[in-house]
């Protein structure tokens, strides 16, 4: 759109644009910026380009916002002779993002960095900078601090008023699902805490909104299901689970009754808990040395937290420990490189699987697929590989190759 303006008016517009937003560019004679929307403004016999921030349109000063080529929202940036109006859809989305950013800055003790914003909103570094500028321009209680690496953090010195809280249906749904999952796994401590958070969210709403949020959450939960698969159904004792969680917090030693009924109690040093179709307590038993062992949670009959702290194994990481096994079985003698080759018929399907967190996939020229990772647990691997029939070959290790020999069927109608 071209507007006939006086030269002084154009210069005034440019000055205001530069002052209003770092994304608004200077007037550039007759040139267009590829990164922005641009409009030429005629000044006598000369043309200049005023570059407009994303999501804004340009109108005459005496033109109604609703006459603009874009439907407009509630605010504008008045400039001499020109108004910039923000589109409805874009402004609402940005307002929601700004409110979310304000909540993050208020709830995180150290504040939020540009990297946090990029990850949370899936935006570029420059867009994250613009969001922090909008945060500082909108709220008066924003402060900044730099860490030792000169990384800047933005935080709000007081929480947002309750009346500015966004709708909570999704949060209530998530808390309810997490509470039910914790209850099913016997983690009653976590289930109660999640239910308290859910009730706290509902208490902050007025009765009408609370009723609607509960109804919406219940409708979503009624539509969610879990596929039932054959496998052991293990019931964990809530008192045992609570004791384990309390010990992990310390960390404190545990006195447990494990295995056969009436077995002598043993003292162990818990390092973590692996949750799955069978849950395991990862712990060290000092009387048996320094090795890390797995204890089946369903075979722990009683557990008592002792007032004795201990030092975790040096360099121990539960994630690294769990990755040493294909499933849950740990065997240092079996640990090593595993190489599977899937036939061209099964390669596309196999490429969708995450067999192991450290896996490397290598597509081959003949259409087959090679998968490599390091782990132990040959028996659990054999159980899984049986589903693939003769569509997979074990290239390594030799022990696993011998274990599945003669058990690869060719008459399966479908792949896993």
N, C-alpha and C positions, 0 to 999 in steps of 0.2 A: 504494500500500500504506500502510495506516495503522498506526502502532505506538504503543502506550501507554507513555509514558515520563514520568519525573518532570521538573519544570520545570528543575531544575539540570542534568539529563542533557541536555536539549535545548540549553541554553545551551553546555554543554561540546562538544556535537557541532558547533554553529555555529562556535565558536572554533577548533576543530581544522580544520574545513573551510576557514575563511578562511586559516589558517596554511599548509595543505597546498597549495592551488592558488588562483591568482588568478582562475580561472574559476568557482570555487565561490562562490556568493553568500551574503549574510547571510540569517538567518532573517527572513522578511517575513510579518507576520501575515495569514494567509488569502489571500495573493496568489500568482499563478503567473507565472513568468518565461517569456516566449515563446521565448527563446533557449536555454533549458535544459530538461532533464527535471526535474520537481519531484515531491516526495512530501510529503504532509501528515503531521505528527507530532502526535499528540494529547497535550496536557499538561493533565491535569485536565479542565476544561470548555472550555479554549481550544485552538485549532488554530494551528499555525505551519507555514510552508513551508520545508523545507530543500531547496535546489536542488542537484541531483546533476550532476557533470561528465559530458559526453558519453561514452557507451560504458560507464558504470558502472551497476550495479544495487544495490539496497539489500536487506540480509538482517538477520535477527535475529543478535545476537552469538553465540548458542549454536547457530546453524543451520549445517549443513555447506554449504560453497560449492556442492557439486553439487546441493543441494536448492533453490538459488536459481532463480527463474524463468529466468535466463540461465545458460547454461553458462559456467563461470568459468575463469580462467587461474590463474597460479601465485602471484599476489600480491594483497594487499588493503591498504586503508588502514584500520586499526583506529581506531574512535572509540568513545566510551563508550556501550556498548549497541548500537552499529550498526557494521556492516562494509560497505564499498563494494568490490564485486568487479568487475573489468574483464572484458568478454566476450572469448572466445578469438580470434575472427576479428579484432576491432578491435585487441586488444593485440598480436597478431602483426604486423599491418600497421604499427602505430605503432612497434613495435620495429625493424622493417626500415627504416622512414623515419629513425628516430633513428640507426641505425648508418650509413646513407647520409649523414646530416647530419654525423656525426662524421668520416667519411672526407673529406667536403668541407672541413671546418674544419681537418683535419690536412694536406691536400694543397695547399691554396691558400695561397700565401705571406702574403697580406694578410688571410686569413680569409674569412668569409661574412657578408653583410649580410642584413637582413630582405627586401630586394628580391630578392637572389639566391635566398633560400629560397622566396619566393612564386613566382618563375619556375620553379625546379627542381621543386617539388612541386605546383604549381598549387593553391595554398591562399591564403586571405585573409591580410591583414596581421596580424590578431589571432591566427590560427592559427600563423603564423610566430613571433610572440612567444612563444606557448606552447611551441613546439618549442625555442626557445633556452633557455627556462626549464628544460625537461626535460634539455637538453644539459648545462647548468650543474649540475643536480641529480644527474646520473648520473656525470659524469666530473669528476675533481678537477683535471685539467690544462687547464681551459678559461680563456682570458684574453680580455679585450675591449680594443678600442682605437677611438677616434673619429678620423675624418679631418677635413680642414679644413672640410668642410661639415656637421660634427657628425653624420655618419652612422656608426653603430656597426657594428663588425665583430667576429665571434667566431672564435677560432682555438684549435686544440689545440696545446700546446707540444711534444708528442711524438706520433709516429704511433701508430696502433692496433697492438696486438700481432698477429702473423701469425695467431694462433689465432682472432682475432675477424674475420678477413676473410670477406666473404660469398662465395657461390658465383660462379664465374667463367665459366660456360659462355657467357653472352651476350657478355662482354667478349672471350673467345677467338674467338668467331664473328666479331665486329665487326673485330677485329684481322686475322683471316685474310682476310676479304673486302676490307678496305682494302689489305692487302699484295698480294693478287692484282690488284686494280685498278691499284695503282701499278706493278706489274711489267708489266701489259699496256700501260700508257702509257709504258713506258720509263724510269720513275723508279726505277731500281734502288736508289739511295741511300735513298729513302723505304721501298721494299719491304723492304730489309734491316733498317732501323730498326724497322719494324712487326713483322717476324718475331722480332727480338730481344725486343721487348716481350711478344709472345705466349709465347715460350719462357720468359721470366722469370715470367710468370703461372703457367705449368705447373710450373715448378721449385719454386714455393712450396707446391704441393699434395703430399699424400702420393701414392704410386704408384697406389693404387686410385682416388682422386678424379681424378688426372691422366688416367688411362686412360678413365674415364667421361666427363670433360669433352671429351677429344679425340674420343671416339666420338659424343657428342651434337653437337659442332660440325660434324663431318664429315657427319652425317645432315642437318643443316640446310643445309649448303653444297651437298650433293648435290641438294637440292630447290629450289635457286635457279637461275634461268636468266636469260638476257638475250635479248630479242627482237632478231633480226638484221634490220637495215634496209639497203636498198641505199644505198651511199655509198662514198666512197674509203676504202681500207684503207691507212693510213699507218703505217709503222714508224719510230719515232724512234730515233736512235742514243743508247744509254745514256750514252756518254761526253760527248756534247753536252748532254744533259739535265742530267747532274751538274754540268757546267761552268756552265751557266746558273743552276742553283740556288745554286751557290757564289758566283757573281757577285752574285746578288740579295741575298745575306746581307750583303755589304760596305756599300754597293754598290761593286762594282769594274767597271772597263771590261772589255769582251770583245774579243778579236781573232777574227773569224770568217771562214771561207771560205763565201761565200753565192752561190747561183744556179748558173750554169754551172760545170762542172768546169774547173779551172784559172783561175778568176776571181781577180783580185787581192784579197787579204784587206782587210777593212775593220774599223775600230774603232768599236764602238757602246757605248752606255750603257743597259743593261737597266733597265726600270722595272717589268716584270711579265711574266707568261705567261698566255695565255688557252688553256684546255684545251677541246677539243671534237673533232668529227669531223676537223677540222684544227686543230692547235695552232699558236698564233702567239706569237712573242716580241715584246713591246711595248717599243720602245727608241728612243732618240734617236741619230742619227748626226751628230756635230758638224760633219763636213765638208759636210753637207747642210742645216745650219741648226738651229733650235731645235724644229722640229716633231716630234711623236711619230709614229713609223712602226710598221707591222706587218711582221715577218719570219716567213715560214713556217718552222716548226721542221724540217720534213722536207727543206727545201732548204739547211739549214745543215750543211755536210759536216764541218767541224772547228771547234772552239771552244777558245780558250785564255784563261784568266783572267789578267788583267794586274794587277800590283801598283800600280794607280792607282785611287784612289777618286775619286768625283765627287759633285756635288750634284744630287739629284733635282729635276725640274722643280717650281717653286713651285706648291703647291696641287694637285699631281697626285693623283688617286685612280683606281685601276684599275677600281673598280666604276663610277664616274661615266663613265670613258672607254669602258668596254664598253657602257654603256647608250646611248651615242650612235649605236650601230648596231643594226639589226634582227637581224643575224647577227654576222658578224665584219668585214664590209667597211666601212671608214670613208671617207666622202666629205663634207667640210665643205660643199660646194656643194649636196648633196642634203639636208643636215640641216634638219629643220623639222617642222611638225605633220603627223601622219598621221591621217586619219579614215576608218574603214570602217563600212559599214552592212550588217548581216546581216539577211536576210529573216526573217519570223516562223517559217518552217519550220526555219531553222538557228539561231535566236537561243538556244534552250536549250542546244544543243550548244556554240555559240561562247562562252557564258557560263562554260563549264568550262575554257576555255583561258586561259593566261597568255601573251599574245602579246608582251608587253614589260613589264619591271619597273615602268615608270612609267605603265602604261595606266590609263585611266579608262573605266568602262563606264556607259552611259546607256540603260536600258530605255525603250522608246517606247510610246506609248498604243496603237499598232496592232500591238504584239507584236514588233516588230523590235528590234534591239539596235545601238547605236552604240558603237564603240570608238575612243578617242583616245589618242595618245601621240606623243612626239617622237623621231625617229630618222632615220638615213640607211640606204642600202642598198636601193634600189628593185628591183634585179634579184632579190635574195634574197626580198623581199616578194612579187614576182610569182611566183616558184617556189612559194611557200607558198599564195598565193591561188588558184592554178590548181586545187588540191585541192577548193576550195569551189564550183567551177563557177559557175553563175549565181546562187548563193545569197548572194553578197556584191557590194556596189558600193563603189567607191573614190570618196569625196567629196573627198578631198585627199590628196596634192598632184596637180596636173594632170599632171605628168610621169609619175607612176605610173599614173594613170587611162588615159593614152594607151598606156602600155606593155602593159596587159592587155586593151585593147580588141580584140574579135574572138577572144579566147581563153577565153571563159567558156562552158563546156559545160553543157547541161541534161540530159544522159543518164547522169550518174553515179548508181549504185545506192545509194550510201551517202555519209555525210559523214565527214570526217576523224576 
